[in-house]
Amino acid sequence: MGTARMNTVKPWNSHRYTVVDVEGNGQRPPDLVEIAIVPIENGTVGEPRSWLVNPPRPITLMARRFHRIGDEEVAAASTVAEVADEIRKDLDDAVFVAHNAHVDLDVVTRSLPGFSPIEVVDTLKAARRLAPGQVSYKLGNLVDAFGLAEGIAPDLRPHRAAYDAIVCARLLVHLATSHSDPGLTLLGLLGKEEPDDPAPALF
């Protein structure tokens, strides 16, 4: 499915979203170490799926300090090629969502050659536009500002993919449902202007 065929003027919650967070190995460019995907369907946040990945290069000390995943944790994990089909099934035909999305999308597209999302929502950009006046738009600050961590399992923690994907998904729903326009569309989340007279779809 291509982006030109998406009806982006439909209500935001009529689309299926996959909220993604990745953790890398600190190399340049980073290799995938962990990925989590949280679905949003009919405006409801689903359960996360996550994969640890054994990268082709070692995890740097700086990356390990950040996400606390070391080479020993991923030594027995699958390579990205071995789990690529599973990951693609969750990503295909859904709007790709992430906080500061270009970072996660870069890792995903390099890890899954040929993958191209039908549309991308960056919750960092959306939050700046739909929730003005915040002290900081880092994901952790927005989680605290909007109380997005409530009820998350205690074994999940910030800077691990599952936790960050869950709170990012909750952030998207918060931004969409707390907006003054009850008819917010996908275009509204993207920050694009609604067309006055949308052209008919060409088949």
Disulfide bonds with the S-S distance in Angstrom:
none
